[in-house]
Amino acid sequence: MRPVAKAPGNDATLFGALAQVMMWPSTTITLAIGAMIGWRRGHTRAMRVLSLALMAGSVNFFYSRLPGGAIQDWSAKLLRPCAYYVAFVGFPYFALTLPERLPLLRTGFVRGAFVIFSLAWLFFVTGLSTDRFGAHWPWPALVRPGTALSDFLELGTAAIAICAPWFAWKRSVGVERQRIAWKGACLGCI
């Protein structure tokens, strides 16, 4: 059986082939870690959100490797924007809930900025989904990946996910400080 269409991201070069081979185990491990976090540490809201964010990032990889057809088409139109939203809003939410005793998300300014950030991501993924379904969207140039809006939102996600644990680390002491350091290192790697 030969594929109907070339899967996105498959390069004909040796480096492209190696990148594809390395993505399978890393994405599968990320999916397994997300499932284990949700199973073992599901009693806290922040860990449930982290679990969903990790699993959503894995969905983004697997849908594009499906054979062409109706399932891949609907997955690309609906699952990818939903996975974008869950992953790129979930990671900053988790980072802002550190430390558990005094999270940054408690302050009104941070909470308001996070709501605006979440609404901007919702605007982007709604436009991305409607654009993929062929519906009319008033600003089609804003909602395509690689535009200034998507780059700004992805940079904002990375900045929050790296800076929030650093601020939490500075305010904590003892064992909690070590836990935040490990969580921050893991978020930085993701």
LUMBAKE-935628 format. One record per residue (C-alpha): residue number from 1; x, y, z. Coordinates in pm, whole numbers, always signed. Each point is the difference from the previous one (the first is absolute). Example, Ala and Ser with C-alpha at 12.3 -4.5 7.8 and 13.67 -1.06 7.14 Angstrom:
% residues 2
- i; X; Y; Z
- 1; +1230; -450; +780 .
- 2; +137; +344; -66 .
***
This chain:
% residues 190
- i; X; Y; Z
- 1; +0; +0; +0 .
- 2; +151; +332; -95 .
- 3; -91; +324; +177 .
- 4; -247; +234; -165 .
- 5; +200; +309; +86 .
- 6; +343; +69; +140 .
- 7; -24; +50; +376 .
- 8; +92; +353; +110 .
- 9; +351; +32; +129 .
- 10; +144; -299; -186 .
- 11; +319; +125; -157 .
- 12; +187; -203; -258 .
- 13; +335; +82; +161 .
- 14; +183; -221; +246 .
- 15; -44; +261; +275 .
- 16; -374; +15; -68 .
- 17; -28; -378; +18 .
- 18; +196; -7; +328 .
- 19; -220; +273; +144 .
- 20; -310; -203; -85 .
- 21; +145; -315; +154 .
- 22; +91; +188; +320 .
- 23; -345; +161; +27 .
- 24; -183; -333; +36 .
- 25; +161; -113; +327 .
- 26; +14; +348; +152 .
- 27; -366; +67; -77 .
- 28; -104; -341; +127 .
- 29; +197; +53; +321 .
- 30; -159; +344; +42 .
- 31; -343; -156; -43 .
- 32; +83; -268; +258 .
- 33; +136; +256; +248 .
- 34; -313; +212; -41 .
- 35; -220; -304; +64 .
- 36; +205; -101; +307 .
- 37; -12; +352; +147 .
- 38; -377; +7; -44 .
- 39; -32; -344; +156 .
- 40; +239; +41; +292 .
- 41; -32; +372; +79 .
- 42; -352; +75; -123 .
- 43; -117; +135; +335 .
- 44; +134; +351; -70 .
- 45; -136; +223; -274 .
- 46; +344; +114; -116 .
- 47; +120; -355; -55 .
- 48; -316; -92; -192 .
- 49; +56; +300; -227 .
- 50; +366; -96; -48 .
- 51; -109; -355; -86 .
- 52; -247; +128; -261 .
- 53; +258; +240; -144 .
- 54; +255; -279; -43 .
- 55; -254; -231; -163 .
- 56; -126; +278; -227 .
- 57; +354; +61; -125 .
- 58; +19; -368; -91 .
- 59; -328; +16; -190 .
- 60; +150; +275; -214 .
- 61; +266; -243; -120 .
- 62; -206; -314; -49 .
- 63; -290; +141; -204 .
- 64; +227; +104; -286 .
- 65; +145; -351; -30 .
- 66; -339; -157; -74 .
- 67; -65; -116; -354 .
- 68; -186; +256; -210 .
- 69; -376; -7; +12 .
- 70; -296; +125; +197 .
- 71; +146; -74; +345 .
- 72; +323; +185; -68 .
- 73; -190; +284; -165 .
- 74; -228; +52; +300 .
- 75; +290; -46; +238 .
- 76; +198; +273; -176 .
- 77; -297; +234; -1 .
- 78; -127; -54; +351 .
- 79; +251; -190; +216 .
- 80; +305; +208; -82 .
- 81; -155; +335; +101 .
- 82; -143; -154; +319 .
- 83; +335; -162; +82 .
- 84; +175; +334; -63 .
- 85; -229; +173; +247 .
- 86; +26; -265; +271 .
- 87; +378; -30; -29 .
- 88; +91; +367; -39 .
- 89; -236; +121; +273 .
- 90; +52; -298; +230 .
- 91; +376; +35; +38 .
- 92; -14; +367; +111 .
- 93; -292; -79; +232 .
- 94; +205; -273; +167 .
- 95; +301; +232; +27 .
- 96; -211; +275; +157 .
- 97; -136; -234; +269 .
- 98; +347; -43; +151 .
- 99; +67; -11; +297 .
- 100; -302; -178; +141 .
- 101; -13; +205; +319 .
- 102; +10; +341; -170 .
- 103; -56; -24; -378 .
- 104; +66; +293; -231 .
- 105; -349; -46; -146 .
- 106; -150; +124; +328 .
- 107; +80; +362; -75 .
- 108; -259; +196; -196 .
- 109; +240; +142; -257 .
- 110; +147; -339; -91 .
- 111; -345; -159; -16 .
- 112; -129; +279; -227 .
- 113; +303; -22; -228 .
- 114; -44; -378; -18 .
- 115; -368; +38; -95 .
- 116; +97; +239; -282 .
- 117; +275; -241; -109 .
- 118; -248; -292; -1 .
- 119; -254; +202; -199 .
- 120; +266; +90; -257 .
- 121; +80; -372; -41 .
- 122; -374; -75; -26 .
- 123; -30; +264; -274 .
- 124; +293; -152; -186 .
- 125; -117; -363; +16 .
- 126; -360; +90; -85 .
- 127; +122; +183; -308 .
- 128; +234; -286; -87 .
- 129; -282; -254; +23 .
- 130; -251; +206; -197 .
- 131; +263; +76; -264 .
- 132; +71; -372; -38 .
- 133; -371; -81; -31 .
- 134; -28; +261; -276 .
- 135; -228; +236; +193 .
- 136; +38; +373; -41 .
- 137; +223; +157; +265 .
- 138; +38; +379; -1 .
- 139; +377; -9; +53 .
- 140; +133; -308; -182 .
- 141; +360; +123; -4 .
- 142; +13; +15; +381 .
- 143; -92; -361; +66 .
- 144; +252; -190; -208 .
- 145; +297; -163; +173 .
- 146; +320; +196; -52 .
- 147; -170; +340; +12 .
- 148; +92; +273; +244 .
- 149; -293; -87; +230 .
- 150; +89; -368; +27 .
- 151; +368; +79; +51 .
- 152; -87; +255; +270 .
- 153; -230; -245; +179 .
- 154; +254; -284; -14 .
- 155; +272; +233; +130 .
- 156; -234; +113; +278 .
- 157; -66; -362; +95 .
- 158; +373; -72; +17 .
- 159; +69; +317; +200 .
- 160; -270; -79; +256 .
- 161; +100; -365; +27 .
- 162; +363; +96; +68 .
- 163; -37; +321; +204 .
- 164; -286; -105; +232 .
- 165; +192; -292; +156 .
- 166; +301; +228; +42 .
- 167; -209; +255; +196 .
- 168; -155; -284; +203 .
- 169; +346; -142; +70 .
- 170; +123; +338; +126 .
- 171; -294; +22; +246 .
- 172; +20; -355; +137 .
- 173; +232; -172; +248 .
- 174; +114; -351; +92 .
- 175; -141; -310; -164 .
- 176; -261; +205; -183 .
- 177; +279; +192; -167 .
- 178; +158; -324; -126 .
- 179; -335; -122; -136 .
- 180; -58; +327; -183 .
- 181; +353; -15; -143 .
- 182; -68; -346; -141 .
- 183; -341; +101; -137 .
- 184; +152; +311; -156 .
- 185; +279; -202; -159 .
- 186; -255; -240; -146 .
- 187; -215; +285; -136 .
- 188; +309; +157; -152 .
- 189; +79; -323; -182 .
- 190; -353; -32; -136 .
***
